[in-house]
Every structure is written in C-alpha cells, then in structure tokens.
Amino acid sequence: MITEREIEHIAELADIGISKAEISEFTSQFNEILDYFEILDTVEGETVSESGTVNVFREDEPRPSLPQKKVLENAGSTENGFIKAPRVM
C-alpha cells in the first residue's frame, strides 16, 4: 500500500506537479494499479514457447572498420577528429 507521502516523494522525483488536492485521488488510483499487478502475479501461464522457434546467434567476427578520415568526410561538422553534433539542452 502506497501512502500519500510516498506519492509526494515519487511526484517530486519525477518532477510532476501534483497539487495537494490531487494527492489523495492519485494515491487511490496508484494503489488500484498495484492491486491489479498482484492479481496478474497469481495468473499461471506458459513459460516456454511451443512454437519451435529458437534464437540463432552467430559468432562475432571482428572486421576492420572504416578509417577515421573516411568517416569524417561525410560529417556535417567536425572538431578535433570527431563528429561535432549540435548542442542539446
């Protein structure tokens, strides 16, 4: 069972603005969701696929990569031997 204080803490961590008036409703909804998860935990189902499909993995084979100079030829902007991307804030 989640308390209102825990909901306030979660909202603060997620940077979600929840008013004091919404806290009790949100707490109730959150606990209902957790109750549904408890019901789902009790459901038994197949754990093994019966379709016969199997993952097929290949061994890694190291191969030479492109030279740095060749890679940078297509870059829009470079700096000190690296691709320069726009600043993201």
C-alpha positions in Angstrom: 0.0 0.0 0.0 1.4 3.3 -1.1 1.0 6.3 1.2 0.3 9.9 0.3 3.8 10.8 1.5 5.3 8.3 -0.9 3.2 9.7 -3.7 4.5 13.2 -2.9 8.1 11.8 -3.0 7.5 10.0 -6.3 6.0 13.1 -7.8 9.0 15.1 -6.7 11.5 12.7 -8.1 9.6 12.6 -11.5 9.2 16.4 -11.4 5.4 16.1 -11.8 3.4 18.9 -10.4 0.6 17.3 -8.3 -1.5 19.6 -6.1 -2.4 18.8 -2.5 -6.0 18.3 -3.6 -4.9 15.6 -6.2 -2.7 13.6 -3.8 -5.5 11.5 -2.2 -7.1 10.7 -5.6 -3.7 9.8 -7.1 -2.8 7.6 -4.1 -6.1 5.7 -4.5 -5.5 5.2 -8.3 -1.9 4.2 -7.7 -3.0 1.5 -5.1 -5.7 0.2 -7.5 -3.0 -0.3 -10.2 -0.8 -2.1 -7.7 -3.7 -4.3 -6.8 -4.1 -5.3 -10.4 -0.5 -6.3 -10.6 -1.0 -8.5 -7.6 -3.8 -10.2 -9.4 -1.6 -10.7 -12.5 1.1 -12.2 -10.4 -1.3 -15.0 -9.4 -2.1 -16.0 -13.0 -0.2 -19.0 -14.3 0.7 -19.3 -17.9 3.0 -20.9 -20.3 6.7 -20.1 -19.7 8.1 -21.9 -22.7 7.2 -21.2 -26.2 5.8 -24.2 -28.0 6.2 -22.7 -31.5 9.5 -24.4 -32.0 11.3 -21.2 -32.9 14.8 -20.8 -31.5 17.1 -17.8 -31.4 20.0 -18.4 -33.7 23.2 -16.4 -32.9 26.3 -16.1 -34.9 29.8 -15.8 -33.6 31.2 -12.3 -33.5 33.8 -11.8 -36.2 36.0 -8.8 -35.8 36.4 -6.9 -39.0 38.4 -3.7 -39.7 36.3 -0.5 -39.6 36.4 2.5 -41.8 39.4 4.8 -41.3 38.6 7.9 -39.3 39.4 10.2 -42.2 36.9 8.4 -44.4 34.2 8.6 -41.8 34.7 12.3 -41.2 34.4 13.1 -44.9 30.6 12.8 -44.7 30.2 14.6 -41.4 28.5 18.0 -41.5 30.8 19.4 -38.8 33.9 18.1 -37.2 36.2 19.1 -34.3 39.5 17.6 -33.2 38.9 14.4 -35.3 35.4 13.8 -34.1 31.9 14.4 -35.5 30.5 17.6 -33.9 26.8 17.5 -33.2 24.5 20.4 -32.3 24.3 21.3 -28.6 21.3 19.8 -26.9 19.9 21.3 -23.7 
